[in-house]
Amino acid sequence: MNIEEQQIRDPVCNMIVSADQNAIDYLGIHFAFCSLQCKERFLANPHLYIGAAEHKSPKQEGREILKRRHFRLTEPLPDEMAALVADSIRAMMGIKSIDIDGAAIEVTYDLLQATAQQIESQLESAGAALGKDWGQRLRRAFVHYTEETEVDSMETSSSPHQHH
């Protein structure tokens, strides 16, 4: 059976995918992903998903890291546009809920599958303009930093000298 016909499990979202879909080799192991979003999450912190010798990863333990974030838009979205933006966000892996109320958006998501930064990119690509004032940019940068720090602290180490 050639690689195009093989089916394997996406380590981020657990979907069954073709072995050649968004494929990479990491530590001599072949991985495939349902989407570029899952591939990006894996590449950012692979040991959240595959663990290390004698240590299961948070994903292997079946954990979810739910986050609720609020995003401010520069102006409220018309109803039709709000529906399109909401559908675009719901199509992402790991999204649990989205609520749009005028210029305020609240999203609940699993940090092991999506990040605030990925959600922001998806919002903007769907046509929602995020607030650009200094305070809002600083707040988003702080959220990105805290998520990266939290993820880094959960990632199992491939080093035999590090213990969790």
N, C-alpha and C positions, 0 to 999 in steps of 0.2 A: 504494500500500500504506500503510495507516495504521500508527501507531506500535505498536499492540497486536499487529500481525502481524509486525513486524520482529524479527529475532533479532540480538543483538549479544553480544560476549564480555565477561564480567565481568573487569575489569582486575586484580582481586586473585587470584582462583582460576582464571581462564581458562575457566570454564564458559560455555556458550552459554545465554543467557537472553532472555526477552521484553524488548523495548526499554522497556517501561513498568514493569518489575518493580524495585521499590526505586530508582527512577530519580532522577537529579539532573542538573543542568547545571553544569559547572565550566569556567571560562575559555572559555565559549561552546561547549563540547563536551558532547555528551549521553553519559551513562554509566548503566548499569543493573547491578544486583547480584543474585546468587542468594539472598543472605540479608542480614539487618541486620548480622550480624557482618562480612561483607565490606564493606558500605557504611561501617560505623564505622571499619574499618582504613583505607579509602581517605580518608575525610574527615579522619582524624587526620594523615595524611602523604601527600597525593596524589602528590607527585613521587617517591615510592618506586615508583609504578606507571606513571606516564605520562612521566617524564623531563622534560627541558627541551631547548631548542634546542641541537643539537649534543652532547647528553649523554644517553645511554641511562640509564634507571632501573635499579636492581638487579633488579626484576622483569622488565624487558625484556631484561636480560642473562641471564635464566634462573637467577638465583641463588636459593638457599635459605639461610636463616639458622636453623640448627637449634639449639634450646635444650632443655636437660633441666632440669626444675625438680622440686623435692620439696615437697610440701604435707603439713602435719601436721593431722590431725583431732583434735577434742576427745575422741573415743572411736572405737574400731574399728567398722567397719560390719559388720552381719550379712551373710552370703554373698549372699543374694538382693538386698539393698540395694546391695552392692558391685557386683554385676553390672549393676544399673540405672544406677548412677552411671557406671560404665565405659562403658556404651553411650551415655549422654548426652554424655560427653566425646568419644568416637569420632565422634559425629555432627557435631562442629564441623569447620570447614574448617582444614586445616593440621596436624591431630593425626597424629603418626606412630606413637606408642605410648602406652599407659597401663598401669601396673602398680599394683595396690592390694594392700598387705600390712598387714593390721590397720588401724592409724591412720595409716599412711604411704602416700602416693600419689606416684608418679613419673610425670611426663608429658614426652614428647619432642614438640616441635612446631616448626613453621616460623614464626619471628617475623614474616615478611612477611604471614602469614595469620591469626595469633592472638597474643594477648598473655597473660602470666600473669594479668593482671587479668581478662580475659575468661574464662579458664579458672576462676579463683576464683569468678566470678559464676555460671558454669555449674555448678560443684560445689555451691554453696550452693542454687541453684534445684533441683538434683536431690536435695537432702536431706542433703548431707554438710556437717556443721558444722566449719568451719575453727577451728583453735586461736585463742583470743582473748587469750592472755597477752601481756604487753608485748613480750617478745622476739620472738615470732612475728609480731606486727603490725609491728614495726620491720623485721624481715627482709623481709616482703612489700612494705613501702613502699620499701625499698632496691632490691628486684628491679624494682619498677615504675619507679623513677627510672632505674636503669641501662638498662632496656630502652628507655625514652623517649630517653635520651641516645644510645644506640647507633643507634636508628632515625633520630633527627635528624641524626646525623653521616653516614648513608648517603643521605639524601634529596638528590636533585639539585635544584639551584636554578633557579628561573625567572628569576632576576636575571642579566643579561648580564655583571655585574661580578664575580660569584663564580665561582671556578675550583676544580675538584676534581682 
